[in-house]
Amino acid sequence: MKIKATFFIILLFAFANSFAQQQYITITGDKFVNSVLNGEMVREVINNVVLTQGNVRITCNHATQYLSRNEAELDGNVVATQDTLVITTSHGFYYGDERRAQSNVGVKLYDKKVTLTADTGVYYFDLDKAIFQHRVKLVDTASTLTSRQLVYFKKLGKSISVGNVKIIESKNIIYADTLVHFRDSRVSIADSRVKINSESNNSIIYGNHLEDYPDSSYTMVTKDPLFIQIDSSYVMKKDTTAAGIDSSRVLQLDTLVIRSLKMEAYRDTINIFKAEDSVQIVRGNFSSKNDFTKYFRGKRKIITFKLKPLAGQPVIWYDNSQLTGDSVAIILINNKIDQLEVFRNSFILSQNDKYKERYDQISGNKIIIHFDESGIHETEVFGGVHSIYYLYDNNEANGLSKSSSEHAKILFVNKRVDEVKLYSSPTSEFYPENKVTGSELSFTLPGYVKYNNRPVKNALLENYFGK
């Protein structure tokens, strides 16, 4: 008997719970008209209509209640409320069994934290879930988001957007095919055809996966990211005048292009940008291939080095010179390279403009290159210095000099070696032209490697966007 009583009580509670879930809607108004439509009992309610079901309250000008289906069609100044939630439209439907409201003629949702509008929308009151479609726009105090479709979870403050997604936050704009956004933390996770516009540093990052964490000022982009930044700088340009040849400083726009497999940005006081794995960089006559690049934007300093033990040395090209080393530091002033430092196993290879088979070479433990507006004007080499420099007389080949020392200083004029100074135990050998011609490759220093995979800006962009 106890078992039967217990079973009866369980059934009673289940029935009561089912009844609560299937709670019927009630509608009041100024005028009621009852009729039968297609064999179904229908009630029209006119003027000052109020529909209630639990904590859901809807007002409108006119309602058609389908009694057996527990549904109603609502028309004219429709306003649905639940606690702090307010939904408005000009025409809609309410489905009591599902506690669901729907409109296909333009709908607006407001919950004191966000305003959400679209051409069509559905809201599930028990799930605190909205599904809005077509010309969707979500606005809160920190951002504005537009998309083709959006699913919004009110309690979680979470939205999932699909199709032509665009979110504007402070000085950043994110575009994507899909985006998950959390209102309180402002975290965004985007996928497929991602694009980030940053007004603060005039840059654009493309990729296929993005994670943005504004509270920690951190952004990560993976799946073939591409970074583009446009800077301005001044260069010296020769002007031909009636009085002869003069030079003047001319404003020039430089585009920095970086490709890699992963990119990270830290936008705090340090303001660091990182590119990792298969990094390719091009800017003007400067380019690089390396395993890892760290760009300190505030300090205007770029560092490249090996991150993985099996990765190759960073390779840097500038004009007709190739530089390699275990790590490279680049100092920028006014958006132009001011100094370049190569550390450990440092090597410079410079090709002659006229004699393409001839490469000046210098190696050492550390190399510092100084730049001015015309290009390289001085190079210093420290520790175990070895060098090979080809000599010229009136631009005609005239042998080479092979030397070594502990410290060397090379001075340049018009991008050519003008003077070489050796310090601390210097030695030097001269080879006449008849010993050099046709045998250039026999005059190489240990560590000589000529890389032919120099990144080219147009190729990087074409490979990403297509021709």
Secondary structure, 3 states (H helix, E strand, C coil): CHHHHHHHHHHHHHHHHHHHHCCCCEEECCEEEEEEECCEEEEEEEEEEEEEECCEEEEEEEEEEECCCCEEEEEEEEEEEECCEEEEEEEEEEECCCCEEEECCCEEEECCCCEEEECEEEEECCCCEEEEEEEEEEECCCEEEEEEEEEEECCCCEEEEEEEEEEEECCEEEEEEEEEEECCCCCEEEEEEEEEEECCCCEEEEEEEEEEEHHHCEEEEECCCEEEEEEEEEEEEEEEECCEEEEEEEEEEEEEEEECCEEEEECCCCCEEEEEEEEEEEECCEEEEEEEEEEECCCCEEEEECCCCCCCCCEEEECCEEEECCEEEEEEECCEEEEEEEEEEEEEEEECCCCCCCEEEEEEEEEEEEEECCEEEEEEEEEEEEEEEEEEECCEEEEEEEEEEEEEEEEEECCEEEEEEEECCCEEEEECHHHHCCCHHHCCCCCCCCCCCCCCHHHHHHHHHCC
